[in-house]
């Protein structure tokens, strides 16, 4: 019985640590508008998108990445400008995390450039 209680406590502790670690991860949920012209601005919404977590954002077609200009940034959103001259197409959005070991993470959010 004592072993069962220790195992249950251990599982709860692991779950808590996993939850605390996941809370700080940046995540994009949507982009508005979902279709823009090159040179125009749009806003991506999500969680943990502030300057302490996200340093840069990009769009990618799988073969080339295009850095977006951040216009305004908060924990819940990033307003950005698509560079003039960007070719038309459907792009995935990516973010570059901050910290000692930055990661470029592709997000399940798509942006159409007209």
Buried (B, 14 or more C-beta within 10 A) or exposed (E): EEEEEEEEEEEEEEEEEEEEEEEEEBBBBEBEEEEBEBEBBBBBBBBBBBEEBBBBBBBBEEEEBBEBEBEEBEBBBBBBBBBEEBEEEEBBBBBBBBEEEEEEBBBEBBBEBE
